[in-house]
Amino acid sequence: MKKIIMALLAALFCFASVPFFLNSASAAGDGPIIVAFGDSLTAAGVFVNTLRNEYGLNIINAGVGGNNTNDARARFNRDVLSNNPDVVLIGFGMNDSARDMAKYVDIESFRNNLRYFCTTLKDKGIKVVLFTSNYIEENKYYTRHDRKAFEPYGGAAAFVDTYYQAVRDVAKEQSVYLADVRALCDGFSNRILIVTDGVHCTELGYSLYSSAIGEEIKKIFLGDANLDGSVTAADYYIIKRNFLGTYEIPLVKKRYADVNGDGQINASDYIKVKRHFLGTYDLNEK
């Protein structure tokens, strides 16, 4: 009962303070801090920039080319935790699975490194999105890698895929979000459409990252119409005013206001948001 009373008081405050909520810090481009933690596929910045522009996100690119999860673990405090993030996107595996090179990390150590990232972040209340990487194109991959090192495993493509399965397994085990980029690649049988040098992506390939990760980001911030990091009475009021035509939610934030996923913002959306902050409905229930 106390929770409901406090929520109603918050709603009254919201209605009396319209300018504050419609011109909050988040509307000016601030908001939750997201760190993209990965290897060269992240460092390239293509999908990170797309997420910034199309999803209205404040993302720090902490990708480093050539990194495996051992390298990443060594810089985790400096490049991730020191930024006090609200959400961390984690994508490794391409370098860890390079069995013929010094950067190779055996799959159990790879799993343990991912577990370390997840548990450390979760203990601090930080949300985690693990993401798989794209498939490889073997003919070009073998111009830089020893084919024979992968033959006992059915080839390099199959071996790399075992690492992506490990990412899926850890995501399930740790109950964190999963953006399965590798699964989206199966929609394109011609691998040259996705990759350039056998590993790194074309524009289409990187669009699969922004699409898969963006869907998980939407789940995390569902109902947060002002993208300030939490769902409050302010969001209810903003969504309702958008529906009534007295306020227009910025395009990059509309995806978070469409809580029922029907492609439009209507009464169902603001009622669900209201019920969420009153404690009678959970927008985040998986």
C-alpha positions, -999 to +999 in steps of 0.1 A: +000+000+000+028+024+009+044+017-025+012+026-043+007+058-023+042+069-031+037+062-067+005+082-068+023+111-051+050+109-078+023+110-105+008+141-089+042+157-089+047+148-125+014+165-136+024+196-117+059+197-132+054+192-169+083+214-181+108+196-158+099+162-173+097+173-209+130+191-207+149+168-184+187+160-187+180+129-208+162+150-234+194+169-239+214+138-248+224+126-213+211+094-198+222+059-190+258+051-197+264+021-219+299+005-226+305-016-257+333-040-247+348-061-274+374-067-300+380-051-335+344-058-345+334-034-318+364-010-321+354-004-358+326+017-343+301+010-371+273-007-351+281+014-320+275+046-340+242+032-354+230+024-319+239+059-308+221+075-336+191+053-340+185+044-304+194+076-287+221+060-266+251+073-247+277+046-256+314+045-248+333+023-273+357+001-254+365-022-282+402-030-289+414-047-320+431-081-316+417-086-280+407-119-266+390-124-233+422-126-214+433-092-228+398-079-220+399-091-184+432-073-178+416-040-189+381-046-175+384-023-145+400+005-164+379+004-196+345-008-182+340-004-144+357+030-142+330+044-165+302+035-140+280+020-167+243+011-164+246-014-192+276-033-207+276-049-242+301-078-243+313-094-276+343-116-279+352-150-295+367-143-329+402-140-315+398-165-286+390-191-312+421-185-334+435-219-325+466-215-347+477-182-331+492-170-298+459-152-290+440-185-287+421-190-255+407-225-248+370-227-246+366-233-209+388-204-201+367-183-225+336-194-207+351-185-173+362-151-185+326-144-197+313-156-164+337-132-146+324-103-166+288-112-160+290-119-123+311-088-115+287-065-134+256-081-120+269-078-084+271-040-091+235-039-105+248-034-140+228-050-168+247-072-193+241-080-230+263-107-243+265-108-281+278-134-305+299-123-335+294-129-372+303-161-390+336-163-409+343-170-446+368-198-446+386-193-479+397-158-469+402-168-433+428-194-444+449-168-461+459-157-426+453-189-406+466-225-408+438-247-423+453-279-407+449-265-372+411-266-377+406-298-397+400-320-366+371-298-357+354-297-391+370-265-403+375-230-389+339-219-393+326-248-372+353-243-346+345-206-343+308-215-339+316-235-308+327-203-291+295-186-301+276-215-286+296-209-254+284-173-254+248-185-256+253-210-228+268-184-205+241-159-212+215-185-203+234-197-172+239-161-160+204-149-169+217-120-189+205-106-222+217-123-254+220-106-288+226-135-312+243-119-342+256-152-354+220-166-357+210-136-379+239-145-403+221-177-412+197-156-433+226-150-458+240-181-474+266-161-494+291-152-467+307-125-489+276-104-483+285-103-446+323-103-443+351-086-462+384-103-453+368-134-439+363-119-404+354-082-405+321-070-417+305-053-446+279-026-439+252-053-440+272-074-416+274-046-391+237-038-394+230-073-380+249-062-348+229-030-344+197-049-351+203-078-326+218-056-299+192-029-304+164-054-297+179-062-263+185-026-255+148-020-262+139-047-237+162-031-210+147+004-214+111-006-223+087+021-210+115+046-204+102+072-228+126+099-216+155+075-215+167+086-181+174+050-169+142+043-150+104+040-156+085+066-136+054+086-136+072+110-160+072+083-186+035+076-182+027+112-186+050+117-217+035+086-234+000+097-226+006+132-240+021+117-272-011+096-276-033+127-270-013+147-295+000+174-271+036+163-271+058+145-296+083+119-283+116+122-302+119+095-328+149+078-312+129+073-280+096+062-295+107+026-296+109+026-258+074+040-255+058+013-276+057-012-247+032-036-263+052-038-295+024-031-319+042-004-338+022+025-324+019+045-292-016+041-277-035+039-245-024+003-239+012+016-237+007+043-211-016+021-190+011-006-188+037+020-179+014+033-152+008-002-138+045-008-139+054+021-116+024+013-094+038-022-089+009-041-104+026-051-137+062-059-147+074-045-180+107-063-177+094-098-171+111-120-196 
